[in-house]
C-alpha cells in the first residue's frame, strides 16, 4: 500500500480494535470469562492489517495471511464456545480439535512447499538527497548478499534489490530499509541480493543489522561519521572511509567473520573485545599499547577511525589498505 503511513495505521488498528472489544463486552454484558477470546480475534485482525500493508499479488503474498486468519478463526470458535453457542467448552474444544488443526495447517504448509511462488521480485529504488546537510540510514538485512557502494549524484539512497525492499522515511535525510518478506523468507524461499548505493555527498550516520548474510561494504568514498554494525552468522568486509575526518565504528558480532580495511593515510585506534573469537590486527600500521592498537599519528591525523569491536564466536581482522 502506497501513500499510507504504516506506524499510525497500525496504532489506529490496535486502538480501534481494543475500543470495539470493550464496547461489545459492555453492550452484551459479557463477563471477562466469556469475552477473553475477543482479544485473540483482535490479535488476528491487527496482524491482518500489518500483513496487508506489505502484501503483493500472488500465492506467496497470500501465504503471508496464514497466521492472521488462523488467529481470527481460533478466536471466533473460542468466543462461540465461551458464550454458549457451542456445546463444548474451550478446554474440550482444544482437546478434541487440536490434532485436526495441526493436520490442516500441515497440509497448508505442504501446499506452500510444492506450489511455485514465481520468480521473485527485483526492485529499483532512488531516494533524492533533497538538499539535506547530513543523513542517517538504517539497514535491516536478515539473509542473502549485501553490497554497498556510493550512490549516484543527488541520491541519498539508490540501487537494485533482488527479493524486494521496504523503505520508510523517518524525516529529512533519514531512511530505513528492510527486506520484503511478502514473497517468503529471504534466501530460504527466495534469492535476496541487494546492490545498495549510499550518498557520498554529505556526512552519514549508518547502522546495519545483518543476519546470515555475506556483505561487502565499500565506504571508502563516503563521509561516514558513525558506523554501527550488528551481525549474526555472517561474513562481512568493510572498506572504511579515507576522507571523512573522524569516523566512529562500533561493531557487535556473533558467530561471524568481520574484516575492516583502513585505507592508506587514515589513522586508527582499535579496541577489540572478542569472547571466544580471534583478533588479527595489522600491528605494522597499528602498534599495540596495552589493550589498544593505535597509529602513531592518531592524535594529529586529519582522517582517523576509532574502532570498538565486540564479538562472540568469530574472527576480527583489521588490515591496512593500499
C-alpha positions in Angstrom: 0.0 0.0 0.0 1.5 3.3 -1.0 0.7 6.7 0.4 -0.1 5.2 3.8 1.9 5.9 7.0 2.4 2.5 8.4 3.0 3.3 12.1 -0.1 5.5 12.7 -2.3 3.0 10.8 -1.1 0.0 12.9 -1.5 2.0 16.1 -5.0 3.1 14.9 -6.0 -0.5 14.3 -5.0 -1.6 17.8 -6.7 1.3 19.5 -9.9 1.0 17.4 -9.9 -2.8 17.9 -9.4 -2.5 21.6 -12.2 0.0 21.9 -14.6 -2.2 19.9 -13.8 -5.2 22.1 -14.6 -3.2 25.3 -17.8 -1.7 23.7 -19.0 -5.1 22.6 -18.3 -6.6 26.0 -20.3 -3.7 27.7 -23.2 -3.9 25.2 -23.5 -7.7 25.5 -22.9 -7.6 29.3 -20.3 -10.3 29.0 -18.1 -11.3 31.9 -14.4 -11.5 31.2 -14.6 -15.3 31.4 -16.6 -15.2 28.2 -15.2 -12.1 26.5 -11.5 -13.0 26.5 -11.4 -14.7 23.1 -12.2 -11.3 21.5 -8.6 -10.4 22.3 -7.4 -13.4 20.3 -9.5 -12.1 17.4 -8.0 -8.6 17.9 -4.5 -10.1 17.5 -5.6 -11.7 14.2 -7.2 -8.5 12.9 -4.2 -6.4 13.8 -1.8 -8.9 12.2 -4.0 -9.0 9.1 -3.7 -5.2 8.7 0.0 -5.3 9.2 0.4 -8.0 6.6 -1.9 -6.2 4.2 0.4 -3.2 4.2 3.2 -5.2 2.7 1.1 -7.5 0.6 1.9 -8.2 -3.1 -0.3 -10.2 -5.5 0.4 -13.9 -5.9 0.4 -17.1 -4.0 3.4 -16.1 -1.9 1.7 -12.9 -0.9 -1.4 -14.8 0.0 0.7 -17.2 2.1 1.6 -14.3 4.5 -2.0 -14.2 5.7 -1.9 -17.7 7.1 -1.4 -16.8 10.8 -3.6 -13.7 10.9 -6.5 -15.8 9.5 -5.7 -18.7 11.9 -5.9 -16.3 14.9 -9.2 -14.9 13.8 -10.7 -18.3 13.2 -9.5 -19.7 16.5 -10.7 -16.7 18.4 -14.1 -16.8 16.8 -14.5 -20.5 17.7 -13.4 -19.9 21.3 -15.8 -17.0 21.6 -18.7 -19.1 20.4 -17.6 -21.7 23.0 -17.4 -19.3 26.0 -20.7 -17.7 25.1 -22.6 -21.0 24.9 -23.1 -21.1 21.1 -21.3 -24.4 21.1 -22.0 -27.3 23.4 -18.3 -27.8 24.3 -16.2 -25.5 26.4 -12.8 -24.1 25.3 -10.8 -26.9 27.1 -12.9 -29.6 25.5 -12.6 -27.9 22.1 -8.9 -27.7 22.2 -8.5 -31.3 23.4 -10.8 -32.6 20.7 -9.8 -30.5 17.7 -6.2 -29.5 18.0 -5.0 -32.7 16.1 -7.3 -31.8 13.2 -6.0 -28.2 13.3 -2.4 -29.5 13.2 -3.2 -31.7 10.2 -4.9 -28.8 8.3 -2.0 -26.4 8.9 0.4 -29.1 7.9 -1.4 -29.6 4.6 -1.4 -25.9 4.0 2.4 -25.7 4.6 2.8 -28.7 2.3 0.9 -26.9 -0.4 3.2 -23.8 0.1 6.2 -26.0 -0.2 5.3 -27.5 -3.6 3.4 -24.8 -5.4 5.7 -22.5 -7.4 5.8 -19.0 -6.0 7.0 -17.2 -9.1 10.5 -15.8 -9.9 10.5 -13.4 -7.0 10.9 -9.6 -7.2 13.6 -7.2 -8.3 13.0 -3.6 -7.3 14.8 -0.4 -8.1 14.9 2.5 -5.7 16.1 6.0 -5.8 15.6 8.5 -3.0 16.8 12.0 -3.6 19.1 13.8 -1.2 16.8 16.7 -1.1 19.3 19.3 0.0 19.9 17.9 3.5 23.2 18.7 5.1 23.5 15.3 6.9 21.9 11.9 6.6 21.1 8.8 8.6 20.4 5.4 7.1 19.4 2.2 9.0 19.5 -1.2 7.2 18.0 -4.4 8.4 19.1 -7.3 6.2 18.4 -10.8 7.5 19.9 -13.1 4.9 21.4 -13.1 1.5 24.1 -11.0 -0.2 24.5 -7.3 0.5 26.8 -4.9 -1.4 27.1 -1.2 -0.5 28.7 1.4 -2.8 28.5 5.2 -3.4 25.1 6.3 -4.7 24.7 8.4 -7.9 24.9 12.2 -7.6 21.9 13.7 -6.0 20.7 10.5 -4.4 20.5 9.7 -0.7 19.9 6.0 -1.4 19.6 4.1 -4.7 20.2 0.6 -6.0 18.7 -2.7 -7.2 17.1 -5.0 -4.6 16.6 -8.6 -5.6 14.0 -10.1 -3.3 12.4 -6.7 -2.7 12.8 -3.9 -0.3 10.6 -2.0 2.1 11.7 1.6 2.8 10.5 4.2 5.3 11.4 7.9 5.5 11.6 8.9 9.2 12.4 12.5 8.4 14.5 14.7 6.2 17.6 12.7 5.3 16.5 9.7 7.5 15.8 6.4 5.7 15.1 2.9 7.0 15.5 -0.1 4.7 14.5 -3.7 5.4 13.9 -6.9 3.4 10.5 -7.6 1.9 9.2 -10.9 3.3 5.9 -10.9 1.3 7.4 -13.5 -1.1 8.7 -15.7 1.7 11.7 -15.9 4.0 14.8 -14.2 2.4 17.3 -16.6 1.0 15.3 -19.7 2.1 12.2 -19.2 -0.2 13.7 -16.5 -2.5 17.1 -15.2 -3.5 17.9 -12.0 -1.8 20.7 -9.8 -3.1 21.0 -6.0 -2.7 23.2 -3.7 -4.6 22.8 -0.6 -2.4 24.1 2.9 -3.0 24.5 5.4 -0.2 25.2 9.1 -0.6 28.9 10.3 -0.7 27.9 13.9 -0.7 27.0 14.6 3.0 28.1 13.3 6.4 26.3 10.0 7.1 25.4 8.0 10.2 24.9 4.4 9.2 23.5 1.4 11.2 23.4 -2.1 9.8 21.6 -5.1 11.4 22.7 -8.1 9.5 21.8 -11.8 10.0 23.1 -14.8 8.0 24.5 -12.7 5.1 27.6 -12.2 3.1 28.3 -8.5 2.9 30.8 -6.2 1.2 30.5 -2.6 2.3 32.6 -0.2 0.2 32.5 3.0 2.2 35.9 4.3 1.1 34.4 7.4 -0.8 31.6 8.0 1.7 31.6 10.6 4.5 30.6 8.2 7.3 30.9 9.8 10.7 29.4 6.9 12.6 29.1 3.2 11.6 27.2 0.9 13.9 27.3 -2.7 12.8 25.4 -5.7 14.3 25.9 -9.1 12.7 24.9 -12.7 13.3 26.3 -15.7 11.4 27.8 -13.6 8.6 30.8 -12.8 6.6 31.4 -9.1 6.3 34.1 -7.0 4.8 34.2 -3.2 5.2 36.4 -0.7 3.5 36.3 2.3 5.8 36.3 6.0 4.6 39.5 7.6 3.5 38.5 11.3 3.8 35.6 11.6 6.2 37.5 13.3 9.0 36.7 11.5 12.3 34.8 8.2 11.9 33.4 6.2 14.9 33.0 2.5 14.3 31.1 0.2 16.7 30.7 -3.4 15.9 28.9 -6.3 17.7 29.3 -9.8 16.0 28.1 -13.3 16.8 29.4 -16.3 15.0 30.8 -14.1 12.3 33.8 -13.2 10.3 34.5 -9.4 10.1 37.3 -7.7 8.2 37.8 -3.9 8.5 40.1 -2.3 5.9 41.6 1.0 6.9 42.8 3.0 3.8 46.3 4.3 3.5 46.7 7.7 5.0 44.0 7.1 7.6 45.0 6.7 11.3 43.2 4.2 13.5 42.6 3.3 17.2 41.3 -0.2 17.7 39.9 -1.7 20.9 38.9 -5.4 20.4 36.8 -7.5 22.8 36.3 -11.0 21.5 34.8 -13.6 23.9 35.7 -16.9 22.2 36.8 -15.4 18.9 40.2 -14.2 17.5 41.5 -10.8 16.6 44.1 -10.2 13.9 45.3 -6.6 13.9 47.9 -5.2 11.4 50.5 -4.2 14.1 52.8 -2.8 11.5 50.4 0.0 11.0 48.6 -0.1 14.3 51.2 -0.9 17.1 49.8 -2.3 20.3 49.9 -0.3 23.5 48.3 -2.2 26.4 44.8 -3.2 25.3 44.6 -0.8 22.4 46.1 -0.8 18.9 46.8 2.7 17.6 48.5 4.5 14.8 51.5 6.6 16.0 49.9 9.8 14.4 46.3 9.1 15.6 46.2 12.2 17.8 47.2 14.6 14.9 45.7 12.9 11.8 43.1 14.7 9.8 41.4 11.5 8.8 41.1 8.8 11.5 38.8 6.0 12.7 38.0 4.9 16.2 37.1 1.2 16.2 35.4 -0.6 19.1 34.8 -4.2 18.2 32.9 -6.7 20.4 32.3 -10.3 19.4 31.4 -13.8 20.4 32.5 -16.9 18.5 34.1 -15.4 15.4 37.0 -13.5 14.0 38.0 -9.9 13.6 40.7 -8.7 11.2 41.8 -5.1 10.8 44.1 -4.6 7.8 45.7 -1.7 6.1 44.5 -0.8 2.6 46.7 0.0 -0.3 
